[in-house]
Structures are given as structure tokens and as C-alpha cells.
Amino acid sequence: MKIYQSRSFAKKVKKLAKPEKETLDKAIQEILNDPEIGDEKKGDLRGVFVHKFKVQATPYLLSYRFTMNELELIMLGAHENYYRDLKKII
């Protein structure tokens, strides 16, 4: 499966520390094992899935889309204003 990442996702990942990146890698691996692990959104965000996980004690949201052979990582961030910013990206 090919994995693509958006610019906003890549910028966010660059700012993470090494232990946080390892936790993110585990979350991405969970998504690869079961692409429907996240909650599918409705309305404007139809087709976008959001996977919730914790980095240390902070809850993070990871939004993605998938097709048969592709996984697109769209956005990573904390819950505050997350969906508003996600709509701007999409």
C-alpha cells in the first residue's frame, strides 16, 4: 500500500519529538492493518476517517482517506478547532 501525506501533516510531524513520532508510527501501523479503525465523518467530510490516539497524555486526531492501494494522511493535531481546520484543508 502506498502512503501519501499532505503538507500540513508533514509540517506537524517535523515538530514532533522522537518518542512522539514512534507513537505516531504505531498509530499509522494500526491504520494500515485495519483501514476502517477510525470513525468515518459525514457531511462535508464524507470519505474522511479520523483515528484517535494519545501521545503521552495528550489526545491526538489523525485524519486520513484510503482507497484499495493508497493511504492519504491528511492532518494531525489536537482536538481544539481540528474539524474547522480540516474543512479548510479539504
DSSP file (Angstrom, degrees, kcal/mol; ACC not computed):
  #  RESIDUE AA STRUCTURE BP1 BP2  ACC     N-H-->O    O-->H-N    N-H-->O    O-->H-N    TCO  KAPPA ALPHA  PHI   PSI    X-CA   Y-CA   Z-CA
    1    1 A M              0   0    0      0, 0.0     2,-0.3     0, 0.0    69,-0.2   0.000 360.0 360.0 360.0 132.8    0.0    0.0    0.0
    2    2 A K  E     -a   70   0A   0     67,-2.8    69,-2.4    70,-0.0     2,-0.5  -0.645 360.0-150.7 -84.9 141.7    1.3    3.4   -0.9
    3    3 A I  E     -a   71   0A   0     -2,-0.3     2,-0.3    67,-0.2    69,-0.2  -0.964  13.5-176.4-118.0 125.7    1.3    6.1    1.7
    4    4 A Y  E     -a   72   0A   0     67,-3.1    69,-3.3    -2,-0.5     2,-0.4  -0.879   6.7-159.6-115.0 150.2    0.9    9.8    0.9
    5    5 A Q  E     -a   73   0A   0     -2,-0.3    69,-0.2    67,-0.2     2,-0.0  -0.990  15.0-126.5-131.8 143.7    1.0   12.7    3.3
    6    6 A S     >  -     0   0    0     67,-2.4     4,-2.2    -2,-0.4     5,-0.2  -0.299  30.6-108.3 -77.0 167.6   -0.3   16.3    2.9
    7    7 A R  H  > S+     0   0    0      1,-0.2     4,-2.5     2,-0.2     5,-0.2   0.907 119.5  52.1 -63.5 -42.1    1.9   19.3    3.5
    8    8 A S  H  > S+     0   0    0      1,-0.2     4,-1.8     2,-0.2    -1,-0.2   0.877 110.2  49.3 -64.7 -36.1    0.2   20.2    6.7
    9    9 A F  H  > S+     0   0    0     65,-0.5     4,-2.2    64,-0.2    -1,-0.2   0.931 111.1  49.1 -65.4 -45.8    0.7   16.6    8.0
   10   10 A A  H  X S+     0   0    0     -4,-2.2     4,-1.9     1,-0.2    -2,-0.2   0.887 110.0  51.5 -63.2 -40.2    4.4   16.7    7.1
   11   11 A K  H  X S+     0   0    0     -4,-2.5     4,-0.9     1,-0.2    -1,-0.2   0.902 110.6  48.6 -63.2 -40.9    4.9   20.0    8.9
   12   12 A K  H >< S+     0   0    0     -4,-1.8     3,-0.5     1,-0.2     4,-0.5   0.895 109.3  52.1 -66.3 -40.3    3.2   18.8   12.0
   13   13 A V  H >< S+     0   0    0     -4,-2.2     3,-1.2     1,-0.2    -1,-0.2   0.867 102.4  59.7 -65.7 -36.9    5.3   15.6   12.1
   14   14 A K  H 3< S+     0   0    0     -4,-1.9    -1,-0.2     1,-0.3    -2,-0.2   0.817 102.9  53.3 -60.0 -30.7    8.6   17.6   11.7
   15   15 A K  T << S+     0   0    0     -4,-0.9    -1,-0.3    -3,-0.5    -2,-0.2   0.600  89.7  99.6 -82.2 -11.8    7.7   19.4   15.0
   16   16 A L  S <  S-     0   0    0     -3,-1.2     2,-0.1    -4,-0.5    -3,-0.0  -0.448  73.7-120.7 -78.3 148.7    7.2   16.1   17.0
   17   17 A A     >  -     0   0    0     -2,-0.1     4,-2.3     1,-0.1     5,-0.2  -0.360  35.1 -97.7 -78.4 167.1    9.9   14.7   19.3
   18   18 A K  H  > S+     0   0    0      1,-0.2     4,-1.9     2,-0.2     5,-0.2   0.891 122.7  48.6 -58.7 -45.6   11.3   11.2   18.6
   19   19 A P  H  > S+     0   0    0      0, 0.0     4,-1.7     0, 0.0    -1,-0.2   0.873 112.0  51.1 -63.3 -33.4    9.1    9.4   21.2
   20   20 A E  H  > S+     0   0    0      1,-0.2     4,-2.2     2,-0.2    -2,-0.2   0.884 107.9  52.1 -68.8 -37.4    6.0   11.2   19.8
   21   21 A K  H  X S+     0   0    0     -4,-2.3     4,-2.6     2,-0.2    -1,-0.2   0.871 106.7  53.7 -65.3 -36.3    7.0   10.1   16.3
   22   22 A E  H  X S+     0   0    0     -4,-1.9     4,-1.8     2,-0.2    -1,-0.2   0.905 108.9  48.3 -64.8 -40.9    7.3    6.5   17.5
   23   23 A T  H  X S+     0   0    0     -4,-1.7     4,-1.9     2,-0.2    -2,-0.2   0.902 111.4  50.9 -64.3 -40.7    3.7    6.7   18.9
   24   24 A L  H  X S+     0   0    0     -4,-2.2     4,-2.4     1,-0.2    -2,-0.2   0.901 107.0  53.7 -62.4 -41.8    2.5    8.2   15.6
   25   25 A D  H  X S+     0   0    0     -4,-2.6     4,-2.2     1,-0.2    -1,-0.2   0.881 107.5  51.0 -61.1 -38.3    4.2    5.3   13.7
   26   26 A K  H  X S+     0   0    0     -4,-1.8     4,-2.1     2,-0.2    -1,-0.2   0.903 109.7  50.0 -64.8 -40.6    2.3    2.8   15.8
   27   27 A A  H  X S+     0   0    0     -4,-1.9     4,-1.8     2,-0.2    -2,-0.2   0.899 110.9  48.9 -64.8 -40.3   -1.0    4.6   15.1
   28   28 A I  H  X S+     0   0    0     -4,-2.4     4,-2.3     1,-0.2    -1,-0.2   0.884 109.2  53.1 -66.3 -37.9   -0.3    4.6   11.3
   29   29 A Q  H  X S+     0   0    0     -4,-2.2     4,-2.1     2,-0.2    -2,-0.2   0.888 106.5  52.9 -64.1 -38.4    0.6    0.9   11.5
   30   30 A E  H  X S+     0   0    0     -4,-2.1     4,-2.0     1,-0.2    -1,-0.2   0.906 109.4  49.4 -61.0 -41.0   -2.8    0.3   13.2
   31   31 A I  H  < S+     0   0    0     -4,-1.8    -2,-0.2     1,-0.2    -1,-0.2   0.903 109.5  51.2 -65.5 -41.0   -4.5    2.1   10.3
   32   32 A L  H  < S+     0   0    0     -4,-2.3    -1,-0.2     1,-0.2    -2,-0.2   0.876 111.1  48.5 -63.7 -36.9   -2.6    0.0    7.8
   33   33 A N  H  < S+     0   0    0     -4,-2.1    -1,-0.2     1,-0.3    -2,-0.2   0.871 133.6  12.4 -70.7 -37.0   -3.7   -3.2    9.5
   34   34 A D    ><  -     0   0    0     -4,-2.0     3,-1.9    -5,-0.2    -1,-0.3  -0.750  67.3-170.9-142.4  90.3   -7.3   -2.1    9.7
   35   35 A P  T 3  S+     0   0    0      0, 0.0     3,-0.5     0, 0.0    -3,-0.1   0.687  86.0  58.4 -59.8 -18.9   -8.1    1.0    7.5
   36   36 A E  T 3  S+     0   0    0      1,-0.2     4,-0.1    -5,-0.0    -5,-0.1   0.146  71.6 106.4 -97.2  21.7  -11.6    1.3    9.0
   37   37 A I    <   +     0   0    0     -3,-1.9    -1,-0.2    -6,-0.2    -6,-0.1   0.820  69.8  69.8 -68.0 -31.1  -10.3    1.7   12.5
   38   38 A G  S    S-     0   0    0     -3,-0.5     2,-0.5    -4,-0.2    13,-0.3  -0.258  96.2 -95.6 -81.4 172.2  -11.2    5.4   12.5
   39   39 A D  E     -B   50   0A   0     11,-2.5    11,-1.8    -2,-0.0     2,-0.3  -0.779  35.0-130.1 -90.1 127.6  -14.6    7.0   12.5
   40   40 A E  E     -B   49   0A   0     -2,-0.5     9,-0.2     9,-0.2     2,-0.1  -0.625  24.9-135.1 -77.7 134.1  -15.9    8.0    9.1
   41   41 A K        -     0   0    0      7,-2.7     6,-0.7     4,-0.5     2,-0.2  -0.441  14.0-142.2 -88.4 162.7  -17.1   11.5    9.0
   42   42 A K    >   +     0   0    0      4,-0.2     3,-1.4    -2,-0.1     2,-0.3  -0.675  58.2  14.0-118.5 171.1  -20.3   12.7    7.5
   43   43 A G  G >  S+     0   0    0      1,-0.3     3,-1.5    -2,-0.2    -2,-0.0  -0.464 129.6   5.2  71.1-127.6  -21.4   15.8    5.5
   44   44 A D  G 3  S+     0   0    0      1,-0.3    -1,-0.3    -2,-0.3    -3,-0.0   0.776 135.8  51.0 -61.9 -27.6  -18.6   18.0    4.2
   45   45 A L  G X  S+     0   0    0     -3,-1.4     3,-2.1     3,-0.1    -4,-0.5   0.065  76.3 151.0-101.2  23.8  -16.0   15.5    5.4
   46   46 A R  T <   +     0   0    0     -3,-1.5    -4,-0.2     1,-0.3     3,-0.1  -0.315  67.9  25.1 -59.0 134.7  -17.6   12.4    3.8
   47   47 A G  T 3  S+     0   0    0     -6,-0.7     2,-0.4     1,-0.3    19,-0.4   0.317  96.8 113.0  92.8  -7.8  -14.9    9.8    3.0
   48   48 A V    <   -     0   0    0     -3,-2.1    -7,-2.7    -7,-0.2     2,-0.3  -0.843  51.1-157.7-100.3 133.7  -12.5   11.1    5.6
   49   49 A F  E     -BC  40  64A   0     15,-3.2    15,-2.6    -2,-0.4     2,-0.5  -0.847   0.9-154.8-108.1 146.4  -11.7    8.9    8.6
   50   50 A V  E     -BC  39  63A   0    -11,-1.8   -11,-2.5    -2,-0.3     2,-0.5  -0.984   4.0-162.9-125.5 122.9  -10.4   10.1   11.9
   51   51 A H  E     - C   0  62A   0     11,-2.9    11,-2.3    -2,-0.5     2,-0.4  -0.898   9.9-150.1-104.8 128.6   -8.3    7.9   14.2
   52   52 A K  E     + C   0  61A   0     -2,-0.5     2,-0.3     9,-0.2     9,-0.2  -0.839  28.5 149.3-102.2 134.7   -8.0    9.0   17.9
   53   53 A F  E     - C   0  60A   0      7,-2.1     7,-3.6    -2,-0.4     2,-0.4  -0.956  38.8-111.6-153.0 168.1   -4.9    8.1   19.9
   54   54 A K  E     - C   0  59A   0     -2,-0.3     2,-0.6     5,-0.3     3,-0.1  -0.893  10.6-160.9-112.3 136.9   -2.8    9.5   22.7
   55   55 A V  E >  S- C   0  58A   0      3,-2.8     3,-2.3    -2,-0.4     2,-0.5  -0.968  79.1 -44.7-111.3 111.8    0.7   10.9   22.6
   56   56 A Q  T 3  S-     0   0    0     -2,-0.6    -2,-0.0     1,-0.3     0, 0.0  -0.553 124.9 -29.7  56.5-112.9    1.9   10.8   26.2
   57   57 A A  T 3  S+     0   0    0     -2,-0.5    -1,-0.3    -3,-0.1    -3,-0.0   0.437 118.9  99.3-108.0  -0.8   -1.2   12.2   27.9
   58   58 A T  E <  S-C   55   0A   0     -3,-2.3    -3,-2.8    20,-0.0     2,-0.3  -0.749  70.3-132.4 -92.9 124.6   -2.4   14.4   25.0
   59   59 A P  E     -C   54   0A   0      0, 0.0    20,-0.5     0, 0.0     2,-0.3  -0.583  27.6-168.8 -74.1 134.5   -5.2   13.1   22.8
   60   60 A Y  E     -C   53   0A   0     -7,-3.6    -7,-2.1    -2,-0.3     2,-0.4  -0.878  13.3-145.3-121.6 154.0   -4.4   13.5   19.1
   61   61 A L  E     -CD  52  77A   0     16,-2.9    16,-1.8    -2,-0.3     2,-0.5  -0.968   8.9-166.6-119.4 136.6   -6.5   13.1   16.0
   62   62 A L  E     -CD  51  76A   0    -11,-2.3   -11,-2.9    -2,-0.4     2,-0.4  -0.975   7.7-160.3-124.8 115.7   -5.2   11.7   12.7
   63   63 A S  E     +CD  50  75A   0     12,-2.7    11,-2.4    -2,-0.5    12,-1.1  -0.767  20.6 158.1 -99.6 144.1   -7.4   12.2    9.6
   64   64 A Y  E     -CD  49  73A   0    -15,-2.6   -15,-3.2    -2,-0.4     2,-0.3  -0.977  29.5-145.9-155.9 162.2   -6.9   10.0    6.5
   65   65 A R  E     - D   0  72A   0      7,-2.0     7,-3.2    -2,-0.3     2,-0.4  -0.962  20.2-167.8-128.8 149.4   -8.5    8.7    3.3
   66   66 A F  E     + D   0  71A   0    -19,-0.4     5,-0.2    -2,-0.3     2,-0.2  -0.996  13.3 178.9-141.6 149.4   -7.9    5.4    1.8
   67   67 A T        -     0   0    0      3,-2.4     3,-0.1    -2,-0.4    -2,-0.0  -0.551  59.2 -69.5-123.6-165.8   -8.6    3.5   -1.4
   68   68 A M  S    S+     0   0    0      1,-0.2     3,-0.0    -2,-0.2    -2,-0.0   0.910 129.0   9.4 -57.4 -46.5   -7.6    0.0   -2.4
   69   69 A N  S    S+     0   0    0    -68,-0.1   -67,-2.8     1,-0.0     2,-0.4   0.297 118.3  72.4-120.2   8.6   -3.8    0.7   -2.7
   70   70 A E  E     -a    2   0A   0    -69,-0.2    -3,-2.4    -3,-0.1     2,-0.4  -0.973  48.1-168.5-133.8 142.4   -3.4    4.2   -1.3
   71   71 A L  E     -aD   3  66A   0    -69,-2.4   -67,-3.1    -2,-0.4     2,-0.6  -0.991  11.2-162.9-126.1 120.5   -3.5    5.8    2.1
   72   72 A E  E     -aD   4  65A   0     -7,-3.2    -7,-2.0    -2,-0.4     2,-0.7  -0.917   6.9-153.7-107.4 115.7   -3.5    9.6    2.3
   73   73 A L  E     +aD   5  64A   0    -69,-3.3   -67,-2.4    -2,-0.6    -9,-0.2  -0.801  20.3 174.2 -88.0 116.6   -2.6   11.1    5.7
   74   74 A I  E     -     0   0A   0    -11,-2.4   -65,-0.5    -2,-0.7     2,-0.3   0.929  50.5  -6.1 -94.3 -53.4   -4.3   14.5    5.7
   75   75 A M  E     - D   0  63A   0    -12,-1.1   -12,-2.7   -67,-0.1     2,-0.4  -0.999  45.8-164.3-153.1 148.2   -3.9   16.1    9.1
   76   76 A L  E     + D   0  62A   0     -2,-0.3     2,-0.3   -14,-0.2   -14,-0.2  -0.994  36.2 107.6-132.2 137.1   -2.6   15.6   12.6
   77   77 A G  E     - D   0  61A   0    -16,-1.8   -16,-2.9    -2,-0.4     2,-0.1  -0.979  61.4 -64.9 174.5 176.5   -3.4   17.6   15.7
   78   78 A A        -     0   0    0     -2,-0.3   -18,-0.2   -18,-0.2     4,-0.0  -0.294  54.7-103.4 -76.9 169.3   -5.1   18.2   19.0
   79   79 A H  S >  S+     0   0    0    -20,-0.5     3,-2.0     2,-0.1     4,-0.4   0.797  87.3 105.6 -69.8 -30.1   -8.9   18.3   19.2
   80   80 A E  T 3  S-     0   0    0      1,-0.3    -2,-0.1     2,-0.1     0, 0.0  -0.337 106.9 -18.3 -61.5 120.5   -9.2   22.1   19.6
   81   81 A N  T 3> S+     0   0    0     -2,-0.2     4,-2.0     1,-0.1    -1,-0.3   0.652  97.4 135.8  58.9  19.5  -10.5   23.5   16.3
   82   82 A Y  H <>  +     0   0    0     -3,-2.0     4,-2.4     1,-0.2     5,-0.2   0.939  68.1  43.8 -63.5 -50.4   -9.4   20.4   14.5
   83   83 A Y  H  > S+     0   0    0     -4,-0.4     4,-2.0     1,-0.2    -1,-0.2   0.839 111.5  54.5 -70.4 -32.0  -12.5   19.8   12.3
   84   84 A R  H  > S+     0   0    0      2,-0.2     4,-1.3     1,-0.2    -1,-0.2   0.936 112.8  43.2 -63.2 -46.2  -12.7   23.5   11.4
   85   85 A D  H  X S+     0   0    0     -4,-2.0     4,-1.7     1,-0.2    -2,-0.2   0.859 110.3  56.7 -68.0 -35.4   -9.1   23.4   10.1
   86   86 A L  H  X S+     0   0    0     -4,-2.4     4,-2.2     1,-0.2    -1,-0.2   0.892 103.7  53.1 -64.2 -39.6   -9.7   20.1    8.4
   87   87 A K  H  < S+     0   0    0     -4,-2.0    -1,-0.2     1,-0.2    -2,-0.2   0.863 106.4  53.8 -63.6 -34.6  -12.5   21.5    6.4
   88   88 A K  H  < S+     0   0    0     -4,-1.3    -1,-0.2     2,-0.2    -2,-0.2   0.886 109.5  47.7 -65.8 -38.3  -10.2   24.3    5.2
   89   89 A I  H  <        0   0    0     -4,-1.7    -2,-0.2     1,-0.2    -1,-0.2   0.910 360.0 360.0 -68.7 -42.7   -7.6   21.8    4.0
   90   90 A I     <        0   0    0     -4,-2.2    -1,-0.2    -5,-0.1    -2,-0.2   0.465 360.0 360.0 -83.4 360.0  -10.2   19.7    2.2
